[in-house]
Amino acid sequence: MKLTNLIKKVWPGTCWTHFAEDFQNNSKNLYITFDDGPDPRSTEAVLNVLDKYGAKASFFVITQKAKNNLSLIREIKSASHSIGDHSFDHRYRYFFQGRQAMLNWITASTETLNGLLGEANIGFRPPAGIRTPELHWALQRLNLPLIHWKIRFFDAVFPWSPEKAEASLDRTRSGDIILLHDAQPKNRVSRFLQTLSIYIEQATGMGFRFQPIKPPCLLNH
């Protein structure tokens, strides 16, 4: 059995890593993802850091924010980064209202976001990565992949530091999807950008390249 088929069997409909494809293609790629944006306070600065190092990433945007920050969405697209759906409003109540409410919530978000992009987004990432039977049912109905992550730093709550970034590289493997947040509090933006630069430099020095998430990571349900 091919490794990609094994992952589909164990985690149907969910993308945790690009490991299978990268292993078979003898690649050494990492996949940075940014949640909770776009944020006029910090997203453009994050894009500038990525551009400085020629790194590509994937942005899981909140559709309501995307509607209010179309210029940032255009910047993300023009820089050849991928864009995914991080829900319409990042609220949790829909996880407790049944599967039809879940389906309506995701449908409204992904159709609106696709309209803004002029193309299909790469997939859905729920707030806080919450997974429920209702969520999987809705995504299956919509034929949307669920995209998670392999490595996280809890940087939405705690400051991300160079020490944490460098330490994580000891356990990082080709194909890993990394979770970060481009929406940062004002007093943490500078530190976050510094750490992002160091992280990319260190990983690049180890031979990694940063790529946007694209098929075949988008596994079928």
ChimeraX attribute file (.defattr): number of C-alpha atoms within 10 A of each C-alpha:
attribute: neighborCount
match mode: 1-to-1
recipient: residues
	/A:1	5
	/A:2	8
	/A:3	13
	/A:4	17
	/A:5	13
	/A:6	12
	/A:7	18
	/A:8	15
	/A:9	11
	/A:10	9
	/A:11	13
	/A:12	16
	/A:13	22
	/A:14	24
	/A:15	24
	/A:16	21
	/A:17	24
	/A:18	24
	/A:19	23
	/A:20	19
	/A:21	17
	/A:22	16
	/A:23	15
	/A:24	11
	/A:25	9
	/A:26	11
	/A:27	15
	/A:28	18
	/A:29	23
	/A:30	29
	/A:31	26
	/A:32	23
	/A:33	26
	/A:34	23
	/A:35	23
	/A:36	24
	/A:37	25
	/A:38	29
	/A:39	20
	/A:40	15
	/A:41	15
	/A:42	21
	/A:43	22
	/A:44	18
	/A:45	16
	/A:46	20
	/A:47	19
	/A:48	13
	/A:49	16
	/A:50	20
	/A:51	12
	/A:52	10
	/A:53	13
	/A:54	13
	/A:55	20
	/A:56	22
	/A:57	24
	/A:58	25
	/A:59	28
	/A:60	28
	/A:61	28
	/A:62	24
	/A:63	27
	/A:64	18
	/A:65	17
	/A:66	23
	/A:67	16
	/A:68	13
	/A:69	15
	/A:70	14
	/A:71	14
	/A:72	19
	/A:73	22
	/A:74	13
	/A:75	14
	/A:76	21
	/A:77	15
	/A:78	10
	/A:79	16
	/A:80	13
	/A:81	20
	/A:82	21
	/A:83	27
	/A:84	26
	/A:85	30
	/A:86	29
	/A:87	25
	/A:88	23
	/A:89	15
	/A:90	16
	/A:91	11
	/A:92	13
	/A:93	10
	/A:94	18
	/A:95	18
	/A:96	11
	/A:97	11
	/A:98	13
	/A:99	18
	/A:100	14
	/A:101	16
	/A:102	20
	/A:103	21
	/A:104	12
	/A:105	18
	/A:106	24
	/A:107	18
	/A:108	13
	/A:109	21
	/A:110	23
	/A:111	16
	/A:112	18
	/A:113	26
	/A:114	17
	/A:115	12
	/A:116	17
	/A:117	16
	/A:118	9
	/A:119	10
	/A:120	16
	/A:121	19
	/A:122	24
	/A:123	24
	/A:124	24
	/A:125	24
	/A:126	22
	/A:127	17
	/A:128	11
	/A:129	13
	/A:130	11
	/A:131	14
	/A:132	12
	/A:133	11
	/A:134	19
	/A:135	21
	/A:136	21
	/A:137	16
	/A:138	21
	/A:139	21
	/A:140	16
	/A:141	12
	/A:142	13
	/A:143	14
	/A:144	24
	/A:145	22
	/A:146	27
	/A:147	25
	/A:148	22
	/A:149	20
	/A:150	16
	/A:151	18
	/A:152	14
	/A:153	17
	/A:154	12
	/A:155	17
	/A:156	15
	/A:157	10
	/A:158	9
	/A:159	17
	/A:160	21
	/A:161	18
	/A:162	16
	/A:163	11
	/A:164	13
	/A:165	19
	/A:166	15
	/A:167	11
	/A:168	14
	/A:169	14
	/A:170	8
	/A:171	8
	/A:172	16
	/A:173	15
	/A:174	21
	/A:175	25
	/A:176	21
	/A:177	29
	/A:178	21
	/A:179	20
	/A:180	23
	/A:181	25
	/A:182	28
	/A:183	22
	/A:184	23
	/A:185	14
	/A:186	9
	/A:187	9
	/A:188	15
	/A:189	20
	/A:190	14
	/A:191	15
	/A:192	23
	/A:193	21
	/A:194	14
	/A:195	20
	/A:196	20
	/A:197	17
	/A:198	17
	/A:199	21
	/A:200	23
	/A:201	13
	/A:202	15
	/A:203	18
	/A:204	16
	/A:205	10
	/A:206	11
	/A:207	11
	/A:208	20
	/A:209	18
	/A:210	20
	/A:211	22
	/A:212	21
	/A:213	28
	/A:214	15
	/A:215	10
	/A:216	12
	/A:217	21
	/A:218	19
	/A:219	21
	/A:220	15
	/A:221	18
